[in-house]
């Protein structure tokens, strides 16, 4: 929701690679970073299932990481939280006050700490992918090659020609081919995204969209497809999306304090409505790093994780077209400390990021409030390239 304008979506080359401190523009009312919490990133022990470690005990240079707060302040980054996990242990976390626009509230200054939930925005899409995999693992859905319309027989009269060829996997990798545009100004009636919350029946709206290209031929960012996936999960499980998520994903991960918000039409915002604490979001990253396992329990199959994070399309039109897209997950690479590191990511409007670097046994999670800025996401890449990756002492 509220992820519609071209300015927010198409960041371009400069927005992706401006990693030095000079990247920041002048300070605005919504772009400030405060002082770090005491302990220079020492994680709080709050009994949420995370093993706690010092940076040095997991091969990180703690002194270098202590420079993060100053960098964020110098660049007016409006980062609200930074969480770093290495070798399966929570080794660093810092929180900062700043401007935010929590779901359903107006914009303003907010305080953040280890107990504060934050909008995940489109990070929600990656969680929906995990839930779809769990539904397939449990044989609630036969496979990702099932036709989408099979699950919507009550909409057979409204579906546009060509929908019979669209499969679940096409919704997952955003190659359904339906006519869809989220890059227009939010108030433009041709922007499809606001209709997900404004239409009394958003599924009817999506299924009635014409098919503009054969499935599996064109990548086009599409939150409507993710909302269909969320409703498919509800239909096959007989449970609400939040109930299914709680039972199959969040409870096994020890995530108890979370929300999945609804649109004004009372349908769950599958594509953008999840709110998590940053260290709980980092558990999602660790789950993917562990190929679907957490504390010895297999929550989603390794096969599904492998399929989800395999590059399917060049994500043209977003982030300069430099990243790849899998099944609701992004893939990219960062140069830091002389290392060319490949990563998997969940990315949400405003600068919400979960980075997973398997070759470094590393998970990084950031929250931010730069919703109306072309700089969103830059600070996370800056920290990854200039602080976190270079802090890794083992080669």
Secondary structure, 3 states (H helix, E strand, C coil): CCCCCHHHHCCHHHHHHCCCHHHCCCCCCCCCCCCCCCCCCCCCCCCCCCCECCCHHHCECHHHHCCHHHHHHHCCCCEEEEEEEECCEEEEEEECCEEECCCCCCCEEECCCCCCEEECCCHHHHHHHHHHHHHHHCCCCCCCCCEHHHHCHHHCCCCCCCHHHCEHHHHHCCCCCECCCCCCCCCCCCCCHHHHHHCCCHHHHHHCCCECCCCCCCCCCCHHHHHHHHHHHHHHHCCCHHHHHHHHHHCCCCCCCCEECECCCCCECCCCCEEEEHHHHHHHHHHHHCCCEECCEECCCHHHHHHHCCCCEECCCCHHHCCEECCCCEEEEEEECCEEEEEEEEEECCCEEEEEEHHHCEEEEEEECCCCCCCCCHHHHHHHHHHHCCCECCC
